[in-house]
Amino acid sequence: MMSAIRQALVLAASLLAVQFGADVYAQDSTTRTELKRTDLTGAPGMEVISSIIEIKPGAESARHSHHGVESGYVLQGAMIQSPGKEPVMLETGTPIMNLRDVPHGGFKVVGNKSLKLFTVHVVDKDKPLYEYVK
């Protein structure tokens, strides 16, 4: 099952890259580039948002949560370091799943490669995508 999900995410990311062009990956930013947003059929008040996130070396992913589920896939792995912990490699191909209102992030990209993620958020339409946590 996980293999099928991983294959579907890779296919979706590949199709989106072709549809929107390689410039999505080459943007000079450490932020999220939204690719597509639509209402979630059959679930009033919910929406689906697909994005590419690039966090460059030395930049941080602030600790945050979402009002819904975030699923994703690591397009380009990188070394990351959480405060007070040793650096670890977040490998290319790693699936990501963050549950509703559960804080995550709070790490810095270390080394010489950017971390690139393809994400899909299924979230409440009337709330901000990110809620930052201290």
VMD Tcl script that draws the C-alpha trace (Angstrom):
set ca {
  {0.00 0.00 0.00}
  {2.76 2.50 0.96}
  {4.58 1.67 -2.28}
  {1.46 2.48 -4.31}
  {1.01 5.78 -2.45}
  {4.68 6.65 -2.99}
  {4.37 5.86 -6.72}
  {1.23 8.00 -6.99}
  {2.94 10.95 -5.29}
  {5.97 10.65 -7.56}
  {3.71 10.53 -10.62}
  {1.70 13.54 -9.42}
  {4.87 15.53 -8.71}
  {6.27 14.62 -12.13}
  {3.07 15.63 -13.91}
  {2.93 18.91 -12.02}
  {6.57 19.63 -12.87}
  {5.81 19.10 -16.54}
  {2.61 21.16 -16.37}
  {4.13 24.12 -14.53}
  {7.69 23.91 -15.87}
  {11.09 23.47 -14.29}
  {11.07 27.07 -13.04}
  {8.97 25.90 -10.07}
  {12.05 24.09 -8.77}
  {14.48 26.89 -9.56}
  {12.80 29.75 -7.72}
  {15.07 31.79 -5.48}
  {13.00 31.30 -2.34}
  {12.84 29.33 0.87}
  {9.05 29.42 0.79}
  {6.13 27.49 -0.57}
  {5.12 27.78 -4.24}
  {1.45 26.97 -4.57}
  {0.67 24.87 -7.63}
  {-3.08 24.29 -7.40}
  {-5.98 24.89 -4.98}
  {-9.51 23.48 -5.20}
  {-12.51 22.72 -3.02}
  {-12.67 19.15 -1.68}
  {-15.66 17.53 -3.36}
  {-18.24 16.25 -0.88}
  {-16.66 18.05 2.08}
  {-18.02 21.59 2.39}
  {-15.54 23.97 4.02}
  {-12.48 21.90 3.07}
  {-9.92 22.51 0.32}
  {-6.95 20.74 -1.25}
  {-3.72 22.66 -1.87}
  {-0.68 21.27 -3.69}
  {2.68 23.00 -3.35}
  {6.42 22.76 -3.79}
  {8.46 23.83 -0.78}
  {12.17 24.61 -1.01}
  {14.17 25.26 2.13}
  {17.68 26.39 1.29}
  {20.84 25.59 3.28}
  {20.96 27.68 6.45}
  {17.21 28.38 6.38}
  {14.76 27.07 8.96}
  {11.34 25.48 8.80}
  {9.46 27.20 11.63}
  {7.54 24.94 14.00}
  {3.91 24.96 12.86}
  {0.70 22.97 12.47}
  {-2.17 22.84 9.96}
  {-5.97 22.75 10.29}
  {-6.11 19.50 8.38}
  {-3.76 16.85 7.01}
  {-0.49 17.48 5.20}
  {0.87 14.70 3.01}
  {4.00 14.93 0.97}
  {7.07 13.50 -0.63}
  {10.73 14.52 -0.43}
  {11.75 15.47 -3.97}
  {15.33 16.33 -2.97}
  {16.73 15.16 0.33}
  {18.96 17.22 2.58}
  {20.58 17.23 5.99}
  {18.34 18.74 8.65}
  {18.98 19.54 12.30}
  {16.48 20.05 15.08}
  {17.52 22.22 18.07}
  {19.75 20.28 20.46}
  {19.98 17.22 18.18}
  {22.52 15.83 15.74}
  {21.96 16.43 12.01}
  {20.07 13.70 10.15}
  {19.54 13.06 6.45}
  {15.96 13.43 5.22}
  {16.27 11.16 2.19}
  {14.87 11.73 -1.29}
  {11.75 9.58 -1.64}
  {10.71 9.83 2.01}
  {6.92 10.16 2.42}
  {5.61 12.80 4.83}
  {2.35 12.76 6.81}
  {1.42 15.39 9.39}
  {-1.92 15.12 11.17}
  {-4.40 17.88 11.97}
  {-3.19 20.40 14.58}
  {-0.02 18.39 15.39}
  {3.07 20.67 15.54}
  {5.96 19.74 13.23}
  {8.93 21.40 11.54}
  {11.27 23.40 13.74}
  {14.44 22.31 11.99}
  {17.27 23.96 10.04}
  {18.66 22.73 6.72}
  {22.39 22.15 7.16}
  {24.94 21.18 4.52}
  {25.02 22.40 0.93}
  {21.75 21.09 -0.59}
  {18.24 22.55 -0.43}
  {15.39 20.42 0.89}
  {12.61 20.20 -1.71}
  {9.18 18.84 -0.88}
  {5.98 18.22 -2.80}
  {3.07 18.70 -0.39}
  {-0.69 18.26 -0.48}
  {-2.76 19.86 2.27}
  {-6.39 18.87 2.88}
  {-7.42 21.67 5.22}
  {-10.23 23.83 6.57}
  {-10.99 26.51 3.99}
  {-11.75 29.27 6.51}
  {-8.49 28.97 8.49}
  {-4.88 29.93 7.71}
  {-2.73 27.20 6.16}
  {-0.03 27.62 8.83}
  {-0.39 28.13 12.58}
  {3.07 28.93 13.97}
  {4.07 27.38 17.31}
  {6.74 28.59 19.74}
}
mol new
graphics top color blue
foreach p $ca { graphics top sphere $p radius 0.5 }
foreach p [lrange $ca 0 end-1] q [lrange $ca 1 end] { graphics top cylinder $p $q radius 0.2 }
display resetview
